[in-house]
Amino acid sequence: MPIGQGCPRPIGVRPSCLPSSSCSVRVFSSSSVINATCAALKPLQPYDYCVGVLSADPAAAAATDVRGVAAAAVNITAVKVASTLRVISYLVDEFTTCRGYYTNMLQSLADARVDFGAGRFENASFGISANASARPMDCDILLFEGNAHKDPFTKENGENDSLVRLAGAIIDLLTSK
């Protein structure tokens, strides 16, 4: 019988329908080895975290002794560390691009300051609006949509975007007079 057509689906269990059209329910719970191992780690490690992480891993759940649980824990950690290293590598690449954005933005602002000091308000306004105003959000979008899918500089990018728009808008007041 297909799932949803007469098979009960209790919360916290994974239903499985067999070819014989009968329903079975497999409950995934922590093994006694995991429970004992995690209990032995109290108070150094939170019990629920320990059980949750290890029970979700097939190798740890199948372990018959502490050595098997330890091997699974090392493998879980290695996978997570490798994943984190990939994120760091992506962030380095994306930060390098953002650094280029901000370097160009700073040069545009330096040029705008010169134009502003010389009374060339329209040139200063153009320099800010054309060359500086989109850069913080370009960086923000790159970090959000990039491979790392993390943006640790959302606040800074937002503040810089607001400031450059404010400066541009104030200079625009001067050009409209």
C-alpha positions as CSV (number, residue, x, y, z in Angstrom):
1,M,0.0,0.0,0.0
2,P,1.6,3.3,-1.0
3,I,2.5,5.9,1.7
4,G,-0.5,8.2,2.3
5,Q,-3.0,5.6,1.4
6,G,-3.7,3.8,4.7
7,C,-0.1,3.6,6.1
8,P,0.2,5.4,9.4
9,R,3.0,7.9,9.5
10,P,4.0,8.5,13.1
11,I,6.1,11.5,13.9
12,G,9.8,10.8,14.2
13,V,9.7,7.6,12.2
14,R,10.5,6.9,8.6
15,P,7.8,4.8,6.8
16,S,8.7,2.2,4.3
17,C,6.4,0.4,2.0
18,L,7.5,-3.0,0.9
19,P,6.8,-4.6,-2.5
20,S,4.3,-6.9,-0.8
21,S,2.1,-3.8,-0.3
22,S,2.4,-4.0,3.4
23,C,3.6,-1.1,5.4
24,S,6.5,-1.3,7.8
25,V,7.9,1.4,10.0
26,R,11.6,1.7,10.8
27,V,12.3,3.7,13.9
28,F,15.7,5.4,13.9
29,S,16.9,5.7,17.4
30,S,20.2,5.8,19.1
31,S,21.9,2.6,19.9
32,S,22.8,1.5,23.4
33,V,26.5,2.0,22.5
34,I,25.9,5.6,21.5
35,N,23.8,6.2,24.6
36,A,26.5,4.7,26.9
37,T,29.3,6.6,25.1
38,C,27.5,9.9,25.3
39,A,26.5,9.4,28.9
40,A,30.2,8.7,29.7
41,L,31.1,12.1,28.2
42,K,28.9,14.1,30.6
43,P,29.4,16.9,31.6
44,L,32.1,17.6,29.1
45,Q,29.8,17.1,26.1
46,P,26.1,17.8,25.9
47,Y,24.3,14.5,25.9
48,D,21.6,15.4,23.5
49,Y,24.0,16.9,21.0
50,C,26.2,13.8,21.2
51,V,23.4,11.4,20.7
52,G,21.8,13.5,17.9
53,V,25.0,13.7,15.9
54,L,26.1,10.1,16.3
55,S,22.6,8.6,15.8
56,A,22.3,10.5,12.5
57,D,25.4,8.7,11.1
58,P,24.9,5.2,9.8
59,A,28.4,4.0,10.8
60,A,28.0,5.3,14.3
61,A,24.5,3.8,14.6
62,A,25.8,0.5,13.5
63,A,28.8,0.6,15.8
64,T,29.0,-2.3,18.3
65,D,31.6,-0.7,20.6
66,V,33.1,2.6,21.7
67,R,35.9,2.1,19.1
68,G,33.3,2.0,16.3
69,V,31.6,5.1,17.7
70,A,34.9,6.9,18.0
71,A,35.9,6.0,14.4
72,A,32.5,7.3,13.2
73,A,33.0,10.5,15.2
74,V,36.4,11.1,13.6
75,N,34.9,10.5,10.2
76,I,32.0,12.9,10.9
77,T,34.5,15.5,12.1
78,A,36.7,15.1,9.0
79,V,33.8,15.5,6.7
80,K,32.7,18.7,8.5
81,V,36.2,20.1,8.6
82,A,36.6,19.5,4.8
83,S,33.3,21.2,4.2
84,T,34.4,24.2,6.3
85,L,37.7,24.4,4.5
86,R,35.8,24.5,1.2
87,V,33.6,27.4,2.5
88,I,36.8,29.2,3.6
89,S,38.3,28.7,0.2
90,Y,35.2,30.1,-1.5
91,L,35.1,33.0,0.9
92,V,38.8,33.8,0.2
93,D,38.0,34.0,-3.5
94,E,34.8,36.0,-3.0
95,F,36.6,38.4,-0.6
96,T,39.3,38.9,-3.1
97,T,36.7,40.0,-5.6
98,C,35.1,42.2,-2.9
99,R,38.5,43.7,-2.2
100,G,38.7,44.7,-5.8
101,Y,35.3,46.3,-5.6
102,Y,36.2,48.3,-2.5
103,T,39.6,49.3,-3.9
104,N,37.9,50.7,-7.0
105,M,35.2,52.3,-4.8
106,L,37.9,54.0,-2.7
107,Q,39.7,55.4,-5.8
108,S,36.4,56.7,-7.1
109,L,35.7,58.4,-3.8
110,A,39.2,59.9,-3.8
111,D,38.5,61.3,-7.3
112,A,35.1,62.6,-6.2
113,R,36.8,64.4,-3.3
114,V,39.2,66.1,-5.7
115,D,36.3,67.1,-8.0
116,F,34.2,68.2,-5.0
117,G,37.1,70.3,-3.6
118,A,37.5,72.0,-7.0
119,G,33.8,72.8,-7.2
120,R,33.1,70.2,-9.9
121,F,30.0,68.9,-8.1
122,E,28.5,67.2,-11.1
123,N,31.7,65.3,-11.7
124,A,31.8,64.4,-8.0
125,S,28.2,63.2,-8.1
126,F,28.8,61.2,-11.3
127,G,31.9,59.6,-9.8
128,I,30.0,58.5,-6.7
129,S,26.9,57.3,-8.5
130,A,28.6,55.6,-11.4
131,N,31.6,54.1,-9.8
132,A,31.0,53.7,-6.1
133,S,27.3,53.4,-5.2
134,A,26.7,49.8,-6.3
135,R,29.9,48.3,-5.0
136,P,28.8,47.4,-1.5
137,M,25.8,45.6,-2.7
138,D,27.8,43.9,-5.5
139,C,29.9,42.5,-2.7
140,D,26.9,41.6,-0.6
141,I,25.2,39.8,-3.5
142,L,28.5,38.0,-4.4
143,L,28.9,36.7,-0.9
144,F,25.2,35.7,-0.5
145,E,24.9,34.0,-3.9
146,G,28.5,32.8,-4.2
147,N,29.7,29.3,-3.5
148,A,30.1,29.9,0.2
149,H,26.5,31.1,0.7
150,K,27.7,33.1,3.6
151,D,28.0,36.8,4.1
152,P,29.8,37.7,7.2
153,F,29.9,41.4,6.1
154,T,26.2,42.1,5.6
155,K,26.3,44.8,8.2
156,E,29.4,46.5,6.8
157,N,28.2,46.3,3.2
158,G,24.9,47.8,4.2
159,E,26.5,50.6,6.1
160,N,28.8,51.4,3.3
161,D,26.0,51.3,0.8
162,S,23.9,53.7,2.9
163,L,26.9,56.1,3.4
164,V,27.8,56.2,-0.3
165,R,24.2,56.8,-1.2
166,L,24.0,59.6,1.4
167,A,27.1,61.3,0.2
168,G,25.9,61.1,-3.4
169,A,22.5,62.4,-2.5
170,I,23.9,65.4,-0.6
171,I,26.2,66.2,-3.5
172,D,23.2,66.0,-5.8
173,L,21.6,68.7,-3.7
174,L,24.6,70.9,-4.6
175,T,24.3,70.1,-8.3
176,S,20.6,70.9,-8.5
177,K,21.1,74.5,-7.2
